[in-house]
Amino acid sequence: MALDLDDRQRAMLQEMGVHVWLPGTEFLPTPTRVAGAEPPMRQTLPPAPTSLRTPPAGVSVAVVQPGTLGAMDWQALVTATAACQACGLSAGRKNSTLRAPTTPGQADWMVVGDPPDEDEDRAGLAFTEAAGVLMDNMLKAVGASRTGAGATGAHLTNVVKCRPPHSRIPQATELAQCAGYLQREIALVQPKIILAMGRFANQLLLSEQPALASLPLGKLRGTVYRYQGIAVVVTYHPKVLLRNSGDKAKAWADLCLAMQTVQ
């Protein structure tokens, strides 16, 4: 299916540093900036709400059982993740990064990134700072945003909600323990497409096909997978794209595949 790009989408691609490209075509010249397209800018984020913060030492917190998650609305889910001490990841967090969407309801797009870094942990929010700006521009290029809903809505989250202590990698048991929260997010968002960004996001979202877990991201791209019946497209995390700008064109190809799948 051919994808038509309007001037705004082309401008957003320019902000990503991507030459306009579609699968099966040659690179086209990047157009000049379109009047009205927002330049990249540093995110100004509100502090994490009190409900996202780890309870003070000495406060007894009940562990939420996975079977109870299915009845939770957004507020209950946010509160539960902030209080969760079910695995060792909770020891490394300042804030849970799970937040209710600005516009609760169905959203066609869901983005799942790797475990929170220091910036995300401090803000209590997935995809922040320079990586968050690039992520927002990537979403604008496909006509979606964090604050949208329905076809223009995108819910952003981390595969686990706590920053691992000392920046260690999360264990398989910890990914599995936190999967219940992600599954409840998916149930509340009801996305048509999930973008899996990063090694650990791929590990969980492709877990229904275990043979894929050991493959590098480059070999996983270009295919539509399924997680609990929902389409999954693998692509590069914005932090990787900031380090390796040559991969931005590949990321745009992945977004094109995701758009085709949604349509």
VEXTIDO-133830 format. One line per 8 residues: for each residue x, y negated, z of C-alpha. Coordinates in nm, 2 decimals, always signed. Layout:
N
X,Y,Z ~ ...;
This chain:
263
+0.00,+0.00,+0.00 ~ +0.14,-0.34,-0.10 ~ +0.17,-0.59,+0.18 ~ +0.10,-0.96,+0.10 ~ +0.30,-1.21,+0.30 ~ +0.17,-1.56,+0.36 ~ +0.40,-1.86,+0.41 ~ +0.37,-1.83,+0.79;
+0.48,-1.47,+0.79 ~ +0.78,-1.55,+0.56 ~ +0.88,-1.83,+0.80 ~ +0.86,-1.60,+1.10 ~ +1.08,-1.35,+0.91 ~ +1.33,-1.63,+0.85 ~ +1.34,-1.69,+1.23 ~ +1.42,-1.32,+1.27;
+1.70,-1.37,+1.02 ~ +1.54,-1.12,+0.78 ~ +1.55,-1.15,+0.40 ~ +1.20,-1.08,+0.29 ~ +1.19,-0.72,+0.19 ~ +0.93,-0.45,+0.13 ~ +1.00,-0.07,+0.10 ~ +1.08,+0.01,-0.26;
+1.17,-0.34,-0.36 ~ +1.49,-0.55,-0.38 ~ +1.57,-0.82,-0.14 ~ +1.41,-1.15,-0.23 ~ +1.55,-1.50,-0.14 ~ +1.45,-1.62,+0.20 ~ +1.22,-1.93,+0.16 ~ +1.28,-2.26,+0.32;
+1.12,-2.33,+0.66 ~ +0.75,-2.38,+0.63 ~ +0.61,-2.69,+0.80 ~ +0.43,-2.59,+1.12 ~ +0.63,-2.27,+1.18 ~ +0.75,-2.27,+1.54 ~ +1.13,-2.26,+1.58 ~ +1.27,-2.00,+1.82;
+1.29,-2.13,+2.17 ~ +1.37,-2.02,+2.52 ~ +1.08,-1.86,+2.70 ~ +0.95,-2.04,+3.00 ~ +0.79,-1.77,+3.21 ~ +0.59,-1.81,+3.54 ~ +0.73,-1.63,+3.84 ~ +0.61,-1.27,+3.89;
+0.28,-1.27,+4.08 ~ +0.30,-1.15,+4.44 ~ +0.11,-0.84,+4.34 ~ +0.40,-0.73,+4.13 ~ +0.67,-0.75,+4.40 ~ +0.81,-0.46,+4.60 ~ +0.66,-0.44,+4.95 ~ +0.90,-0.56,+5.23;
+1.12,-0.30,+5.39 ~ +0.94,-0.10,+5.67 ~ +0.60,-0.14,+5.52 ~ +0.43,+0.20,+5.46 ~ +0.31,+0.25,+5.11 ~ +0.10,+0.54,+4.99 ~ +0.21,+0.71,+4.68 ~ -0.05,+0.69,+4.41;
-0.14,+1.04,+4.28 ~ -0.14,+1.07,+3.90 ~ -0.50,+1.21,+3.91 ~ -0.63,+0.88,+4.04 ~ -0.50,+0.66,+3.77 ~ -0.78,+0.74,+3.52 ~ -1.03,+0.53,+3.72 ~ -0.81,+0.22,+3.76;
-0.88,-0.11,+3.59 ~ -0.60,-0.35,+3.51 ~ -0.58,-0.51,+3.86 ~ -0.57,-0.18,+4.03 ~ -0.31,-0.05,+3.80 ~ -0.09,-0.35,+3.84 ~ -0.12,-0.32,+4.22 ~ -0.04,+0.05,+4.21;
+0.28,+0.01,+4.01 ~ +0.40,-0.27,+4.24 ~ +0.36,-0.05,+4.54 ~ +0.48,+0.28,+4.38 ~ +0.77,+0.46,+4.55 ~ +0.72,+0.79,+4.38 ~ +1.07,+0.81,+4.24 ~ +1.42,+0.67,+4.29;
+1.37,+0.39,+4.03 ~ +1.17,+0.19,+4.29 ~ +1.49,+0.13,+4.49 ~ +1.63,-0.08,+4.21 ~ +1.35,-0.32,+4.14 ~ +1.26,-0.67,+4.25 ~ +0.93,-0.67,+4.05 ~ +0.73,-0.42,+3.86;
+0.71,-0.53,+3.49 ~ +0.35,-0.41,+3.43 ~ +0.12,-0.70,+3.39 ~ -0.24,-0.72,+3.28 ~ -0.28,-0.87,+2.94 ~ -0.38,-1.24,+2.91 ~ -0.69,-1.13,+2.71 ~ -0.80,-0.80,+2.86;
-0.96,-0.56,+2.61 ~ -0.87,-0.36,+2.30 ~ -0.55,-0.46,+2.11 ~ -0.44,-0.29,+1.79 ~ -0.06,-0.32,+1.87 ~ +0.13,-0.18,+2.17 ~ +0.50,-0.22,+2.21 ~ +0.69,+0.01,+2.45;
+1.05,-0.08,+2.53 ~ +1.33,+0.08,+2.73 ~ +1.36,+0.04,+3.11 ~ +1.36,-0.32,+3.24 ~ +1.69,-0.51,+3.25 ~ +1.78,-0.78,+3.50 ~ +1.59,-1.05,+3.32 ~ +1.27,-0.85,+3.30;
+1.30,-0.73,+3.66 ~ +1.34,-1.09,+3.78 ~ +1.04,-1.21,+3.57 ~ +0.82,-0.91,+3.63 ~ +0.75,-0.90,+3.26 ~ +0.85,-0.68,+2.96 ~ +1.05,-0.85,+2.68 ~ +1.19,-1.18,+2.81;
+1.46,-1.44,+2.73 ~ +1.62,-1.42,+2.38 ~ +1.49,-1.07,+2.32 ~ +1.14,-1.18,+2.41 ~ +1.16,-1.47,+2.17 ~ +1.26,-1.24,+1.89 ~ +0.99,-0.99,+1.99 ~ +0.73,-1.27,+1.97;
+0.85,-1.37,+1.63 ~ +0.84,-1.01,+1.51 ~ +0.48,-0.99,+1.62 ~ +0.39,-1.33,+1.46 ~ +0.52,-1.19,+1.13 ~ +0.26,-0.92,+1.14 ~ -0.01,-1.15,+1.27 ~ -0.02,-1.04,+1.63;
+0.07,-1.19,+1.97 ~ +0.08,-1.11,+2.34 ~ -0.22,-1.34,+2.40 ~ -0.43,-1.20,+2.11 ~ -0.70,-0.94,+2.11 ~ -0.83,-0.68,+1.87 ~ -0.65,-0.69,+1.53 ~ -0.43,-0.98,+1.65;
-0.35,-0.84,+2.00 ~ -0.03,-0.68,+2.12 ~ +0.04,-0.54,+2.46 ~ +0.40,-0.52,+2.56 ~ +0.53,-0.29,+2.83 ~ +0.83,-0.08,+2.94 ~ +0.85,+0.29,+2.94 ~ +0.91,+0.28,+3.31;
+0.81,-0.02,+3.53 ~ +1.11,-0.05,+3.76 ~ +1.47,-0.15,+3.68 ~ +1.69,+0.15,+3.75 ~ +1.93,+0.10,+4.05 ~ +2.28,-0.01,+3.94 ~ +2.17,+0.00,+3.58 ~ +2.18,+0.38,+3.57;
+1.98,+0.57,+3.31 ~ +1.64,+0.71,+3.41 ~ +1.62,+1.08,+3.46 ~ +1.37,+1.30,+3.27 ~ +1.17,+1.36,+3.60 ~ +1.15,+0.98,+3.65 ~ +1.02,+0.92,+3.30 ~ +0.76,+1.19,+3.35;
+0.66,+1.05,+3.69 ~ +0.60,+0.70,+3.54 ~ +0.43,+0.84,+3.23 ~ +0.09,+0.83,+3.41 ~ +0.10,+0.46,+3.43 ~ +0.19,+0.42,+3.06 ~ -0.09,+0.66,+2.97 ~ -0.34,+0.45,+3.17;
-0.22,+0.14,+2.99 ~ -0.27,+0.31,+2.66 ~ -0.62,+0.41,+2.76 ~ -0.71,+0.05,+2.86 ~ -0.55,-0.10,+2.55 ~ -0.67,+0.16,+2.30 ~ -0.40,+0.06,+2.04 ~ -0.40,+0.17,+1.68;
-0.02,+0.17,+1.66 ~ +0.26,+0.20,+1.92 ~ +0.60,+0.06,+1.84 ~ +0.86,+0.27,+2.03 ~ +1.17,+0.06,+2.09 ~ +1.47,+0.22,+2.24 ~ +1.62,+0.56,+2.33 ~ +1.40,+0.62,+2.64;
+1.08,+0.49,+2.49 ~ +1.14,+0.74,+2.20 ~ +1.22,+1.02,+2.44 ~ +0.88,+0.99,+2.61 ~ +0.66,+0.89,+2.32 ~ +0.80,+1.17,+2.10 ~ +0.79,+1.42,+2.38 ~ +0.51,+1.62,+2.20;
+0.78,+1.72,+1.95 ~ +1.08,+1.81,+2.18 ~ +1.31,+1.88,+1.89 ~ +1.32,+1.51,+1.81 ~ +1.45,+1.40,+2.15 ~ +1.81,+1.45,+2.07 ~ +1.80,+1.28,+1.73 ~ +1.95,+0.93,+1.69;
+1.71,+0.65,+1.62 ~ +1.84,+0.61,+1.26 ~ +1.71,+0.96,+1.18 ~ +1.37,+0.90,+1.35 ~ +1.28,+0.59,+1.15 ~ +1.05,+0.59,+0.85 ~ +0.81,+0.85,+0.99 ~ +0.47,+0.81,+1.17;
+0.46,+1.02,+1.48 ~ +0.18,+1.08,+1.73 ~ +0.15,+1.04,+2.10 ~ -0.18,+1.16,+2.25 ~ -0.33,+1.12,+1.90 ~ -0.21,+0.76,+1.85 ~ +0.03,+0.66,+1.57 ~ +0.39,+0.59,+1.68;
+0.65,+0.41,+1.47 ~ +1.01,+0.41,+1.59 ~ +1.23,+0.09,+1.55 ~ +1.51,-0.11,+1.71 ~ +1.48,-0.29,+2.03 ~ +1.51,-0.67,+2.00 ~ +1.82,-0.66,+2.22 ~ +1.99,-0.43,+1.96;
+1.88,-0.66,+1.68 ~ +2.04,-0.96,+1.85 ~ +2.37,-0.77,+1.86 ~ +2.35,-0.62,+1.52 ~ +2.17,-0.86,+1.28 ~ +2.22,-0.63,+0.99 ~ +1.95,-0.40,+1.14 ~ +1.69,-0.67,+1.12;
+1.59,-0.58,+0.76 ~ +1.55,-0.22,+0.88 ~ +1.33,-0.34,+1.16 ~ +1.11,-0.53,+0.91 ~ +1.08,-0.21,+0.71 ~ +0.95,-0.04,+1.02 ~ +0.70,-0.32,+1.08 ~ +0.58,-0.28,+0.73;
+0.52,+0.09,+0.79 ~ +0.34,+0.00,+1.11 ~ +0.12,-0.25,+0.92 ~ +0.04,+0.01,+0.66 ~ -0.06,+0.26,+0.93 ~ -0.29,+0.01,+1.11 ~ -0.45,-0.09,+0.78;
